[in-house]
Amino acid sequence: MSDDPRRGDHPLAMSDAELRALFDQVSNWGRWGDDDERGALNHIGPAEIVAAAALVREGRTVSLSRDFPTRPGPENPWPAQHHMLIGGDDCCVPGVEGLEVSTDYIGIAFHGMASSHIDALCHVFAQGRMYNGRPATEVKSTGARFNTIMAGKDGIVGRGVLLDVPRAQGFAYIDPEHMTTADELQAVAAAQGVEVRKGDILLIRLGRDVRRARFDDHAVAGLDPRVVAWLHAREVAVLGSDGVSDPIPNGRIHRDWAMPIHMLGLAAMGLHLLDNLDLEPLAQTCAELGRWAFQLTLAPLRIEGGTGSPLNPIAVF
């Protein structure tokens, strides 16, 4: 056990001082101007989008989204709402003759462990600040004033890359007690014959759904915080996972930084995060085709002041 009370007993745990130093190392504050709200999305330019389009050869599409999470459970304490306003059993619209319809209503609190979603740069803070030094107080009860999901209002299109960690390492899934390191990610990329490069939308499969089918403890594997330096050096534009990139639970590992990947990625790097993706169909398609890069389209909802958005990412091969 370390003498530093802020350091957990995990072999890869980092102290508060180490995490603060890493924050400064990977910070993109001011890199694209003091008023920038796109963060690492600036790594995706016209050349990257055109190159991603060239990856479309088979004409196959794969959704990376989970189903709308209406069923309550330990990972879904605020289930999404879906109910009918007009059904086929009484399909007449009040006050409108000659029109028969069915309509419904949906509502969702999408942050958490159940919904596939994208985090905006105003979602998580570090020491009271969000990306580019904006104070957390700029997120009001009426919505965020800066770093909102509107940074992606025109869509995010680029080269998607899947690193399938358990497949490359010969396991069914990664144990939640193990934090995947940058060296491991580099080894997976080499094994798959793919290079992670500027502007990539990087997806990391850790086998959450395979493990969930066997265990019901709701623990989720994640990444070693030092991975953000590896992402920063490669100028990755977006990071996604079948979990939330951070290990859950995590409090005993980094007591002052409950979710270091979120804090370092969103607040320091300006790195939008994709949480709770369903990467099983994508992994099967990549393995079948023998390639791990594809065009990926993200289309968040245009929510003024929004801290993120539900998402149905589409990979195109």
C-alpha positions in Angstrom: 0.0 0.0 0.0 1.4 3.4 -0.9 2.0 6.0 1.7 0.3 8.6 -0.5 -3.4 8.5 0.5 -4.4 9.8 -2.9 -2.9 6.8 -4.7 -4.9 3.6 -5.0 -3.5 0.1 -4.6 -3.8 -0.8 -8.3 -0.3 -1.3 -9.9 -1.1 1.4 -12.6 -2.6 3.9 -10.2 -1.3 7.4 -10.5 -1.1 10.2 -7.8 -2.9 13.5 -8.1 0.4 15.2 -8.9 1.1 12.7 -11.7 -2.4 13.1 -13.2 -2.1 16.9 -13.1 1.2 16.7 -14.9 -0.3 14.4 -17.5 -3.2 16.9 -17.9 -0.7 19.7 -18.7 1.2 17.4 -21.1 -1.9 16.6 -23.2 -3.7 19.9 -22.9 -4.8 21.4 -26.2 -6.0 24.7 -24.6 -5.3 27.5 -26.9 -3.9 25.3 -29.7 -6.7 26.3 -32.1 -7.4 29.7 -30.5 -8.8 30.8 -27.2 -12.4 30.7 -28.6 -12.2 27.1 -30.0 -14.9 24.7 -29.1 -14.2 21.8 -31.4 -11.1 20.5 -29.7 -9.6 17.4 -31.3 -12.2 17.5 -34.0 -9.9 20.0 -35.6 -7.7 17.0 -36.6 -10.4 16.0 -39.1 -10.1 18.2 -42.2 -11.2 17.8 -45.8 -8.3 15.5 -46.6 -9.2 13.1 -43.8 -12.9 13.0 -44.8 -12.0 12.3 -48.5 -9.6 9.5 -47.4 -12.3 8.0 -45.3 -14.7 7.9 -48.2 -12.1 5.9 -50.2 -12.5 3.1 -47.6 -16.0 2.3 -48.8 -15.6 -0.7 -51.1 -18.1 -3.4 -50.1 -21.2 -1.3 -49.6 -21.8 -2.7 -46.1 -23.1 -0.7 -43.2 -22.9 -1.6 -39.5 -24.6 0.2 -36.6 -22.6 0.7 -33.5 -25.5 1.7 -31.3 -27.3 -0.2 -28.5 -31.1 -0.3 -28.6 -33.1 2.5 -26.9 -32.6 1.6 -23.2 -36.2 1.5 -21.8 -35.6 -1.4 -19.4 -34.6 -0.4 -15.9 -31.6 -2.0 -14.2 -28.5 -1.3 -12.1 -26.8 0.3 -15.1 -30.0 2.1 -16.2 -31.5 3.8 -13.1 -33.3 6.4 -15.3 -34.6 4.2 -18.2 -35.5 5.9 -21.4 -39.2 6.6 -22.0 -41.1 5.4 -25.0 -44.9 5.4 -25.1 -47.6 5.8 -27.7 -49.5 9.0 -28.2 -51.8 7.6 -30.8 -52.0 3.8 -31.6 -53.6 1.8 -34.4 -56.5 0.8 -32.1 -57.6 4.5 -32.0 -55.8 6.0 -34.9 -57.9 9.1 -35.6 -56.2 12.5 -35.0 -58.5 14.7 -32.9 -59.9 17.5 -35.0 -58.6 16.1 -38.3 -60.9 14.0 -40.5 -59.7 11.4 -42.9 -56.2 10.9 -41.4 -55.3 7.7 -39.6 -51.8 7.6 -37.9 -49.8 6.2 -35.1 -47.4 8.5 -33.1 -45.2 8.1 -30.2 -43.0 10.0 -27.6 -39.4 9.3 -26.5 -37.3 10.9 -23.8 -33.9 9.9 -22.5 -31.3 10.9 -19.9 -28.5 9.6 -22.1 -25.3 10.0 -19.9 -24.5 6.9 -17.9 -23.9 3.2 -18.7 -26.9 2.3 -20.8 -27.3 4.5 -23.8 -24.9 4.8 -26.8 -24.0 8.5 -26.8 -21.4 11.2 -27.5 -20.0 13.4 -24.7 -19.7 17.1 -25.5 -16.7 19.0 -24.1 -18.8 20.6 -21.5 -19.8 17.3 -19.9 -16.9 16.6 -17.5 -14.7 19.1 -15.7 -11.2 18.9 -14.0 -10.6 21.2 -11.1 -13.6 23.3 -12.0 -12.6 23.8 -15.7 -13.6 22.4 -19.0 -11.9 22.4 -22.3 -9.9 25.6 -23.2 -10.1 26.8 -19.7 -13.8 27.7 -19.5 -15.2 27.6 -16.0 -17.7 24.9 -15.1 -20.1 27.6 -14.1 -20.6 28.4 -17.8 -22.9 25.3 -17.8 -26.1 26.7 -16.5 -29.4 25.1 -15.4 -30.7 26.3 -18.8 -27.8 24.6 -20.7 -24.2 25.1 -21.5 -22.9 28.3 -23.0 -19.7 26.9 -24.4 -18.3 23.6 -25.6 -21.7 22.2 -26.4 -22.6 19.3 -28.7 -23.3 21.9 -31.4 -19.6 21.6 -32.3 -20.7 18.4 -34.1 -23.9 19.9 -35.6 -22.9 19.3 -39.2 -21.9 15.7 -38.5 -18.5 14.1 -37.8 -17.3 11.9 -40.6 -13.8 10.3 -40.7 -11.7 7.2 -40.7 -12.9 4.8 -38.0 -10.4 2.3 -36.6 -11.3 -0.6 -34.3 -8.7 -2.0 -32.0 -10.1 -5.3 -30.8 -8.0 -5.9 -27.7 -9.4 -9.3 -26.5 -9.3 -10.8 -30.0 -5.7 -9.8 -30.6 -4.7 -11.0 -27.2 -6.5 -14.4 -27.4 -9.1 -13.7 -24.7 -12.9 -13.5 -24.7 -12.9 -10.2 -22.9 -10.6 -8.0 -20.8 -11.0 -8.3 -17.0 -12.2 -5.1 -15.3 -9.3 -5.4 -12.9 -6.9 -4.9 -15.8 -6.4 -1.4 -17.3 -5.4 -1.6 -20.9 -2.1 0.3 -21.6 -0.8 2.3 -24.5 1.8 -0.5 -25.2 -1.0 -3.0 -25.5 -2.9 -0.8 -27.9 0.1 -0.4 -30.0 0.6 -4.1 -30.1 -3.0 -4.7 -31.1 -2.7 -2.2 -33.9 0.5 -4.0 -35.1 -1.2 -7.4 -34.9 -4.2 -6.1 -36.9 -1.9 -4.3 -39.5 -3.5 -0.9 -38.9 -1.8 2.4 -38.0 -3.6 4.9 -35.7 -3.1 8.3 -37.2 -4.2 12.0 -37.3 -7.9 12.5 -37.5 -8.9 8.9 -36.6 -12.1 8.1 -34.8 -10.6 5.4 -32.6 -12.8 2.6 -31.2 -11.5 0.2 -28.5 -13.3 -3.0 -27.9 -12.7 -4.6 -24.5 -15.4 -7.3 -24.7 -17.9 -5.7 -22.3 -20.9 -7.5 -23.8 -19.2 -10.9 -23.8 -18.3 -10.6 -20.2 -21.8 -9.3 -19.3 -23.3 -12.4 -20.7 -21.3 -14.4 -18.1 -21.2 -12.1 -15.1 -23.8 -9.8 -13.6 -21.5 -7.6 -11.4 -21.7 -4.6 -13.7 -17.9 -4.0 -13.6 -16.5 -2.6 -16.8 -13.0 -2.7 -18.1 -11.2 0.5 -19.1 -7.9 2.2 -20.1 -4.8 3.2 -18.2 -4.9 7.0 -18.0 -1.5 7.2 -19.7 -3.2 6.1 -22.9 -4.2 9.8 -23.4 -0.6 10.7 -24.1 -0.5 8.0 -26.8 -3.8 9.4 -28.3 -2.5 13.0 -28.1 0.8 12.1 -29.9 -1.2 10.4 -32.7 -3.7 13.3 -33.0 -6.8 11.1 -32.6 -10.0 13.1 -33.1 -12.6 11.0 -31.2 -12.3 8.1 -28.8 -15.0 5.4 -28.4 -15.5 2.2 -26.4 -18.0 -0.6 -25.7 -17.8 0.7 -22.1 -17.0 4.3 -21.1 -13.2 4.1 -21.6 -12.7 4.5 -17.9 -12.8 1.4 -15.7 -15.9 1.1 -13.6 -15.8 1.1 -10.6 -12.7 3.3 -10.4 -12.7 5.2 -7.1 -10.2 3.0 -5.4 -7.7 3.4 -8.2 -7.8 7.2 -8.7 -9.5 8.7 -5.7 -9.1 12.4 -6.7 -9.8 11.6 -10.4 -12.9 9.4 -10.5 -12.9 9.2 -14.3 -9.4 10.2 -15.5 -10.0 9.3 -19.2 -13.0 11.6 -19.3 -11.3 14.3 -17.3 -8.1 14.2 -19.3 -9.8 13.5 -22.7 -12.7 15.9 -22.5 -11.3 18.7 -20.4 -7.6 18.7 -21.4 -7.5 17.4 -24.9 -10.9 18.4 -26.2 -11.4 14.8 -27.2 -15.1 13.9 -27.7 -15.9 10.5 -26.3 -18.3 7.8 -27.5 -19.7 5.7 -24.7 -21.5 2.4 -24.5 -21.2 1.4 -28.1 -22.2 -2.0 -29.3 -18.9 -3.1 -31.0 -19.7 -6.8 -31.4 -21.3 -6.6 -34.9 -18.4 -4.3 -36.0 -15.8 -6.6 -34.6 -17.3 -9.5 -36.5 -17.4 -7.6 -39.7 -13.8 -6.4 -39.4 -12.6 -9.9 -38.7 -14.6 -11.3 -41.6 -13.3 -8.7 -44.0 -9.8 -8.7 -42.6 -9.6 -5.0 -42.2 -10.0 -2.7 -39.2 -10.4 0.7 -40.8 -13.7 2.0 -42.4 -15.7 5.2 -42.9 -17.5 6.2 -39.8 -20.3 8.7 -39.5 -21.5 10.3 -36.3 -24.6 12.5 -36.4 -25.4 14.0 -32.9 -28.7 15.7 -32.4 -28.6 19.5 -32.7 -29.2 20.4 -29.1 -28.5 24.0 -28.2 -26.7 24.0 -24.9 -26.5 20.2 -24.9 -23.8 18.3 -22.9 -23.9 15.5 -25.5 -26.4 13.5 -27.5 -27.7 10.0 -28.1 -26.0 8.5 -31.1 -26.3 5.8 -33.7 -22.8 5.7 -35.3 -22.7 4.0 -38.7 -19.6 2.3 -40.1 -19.5 1.9 -43.8 -17.2 -0.7 -45.5 
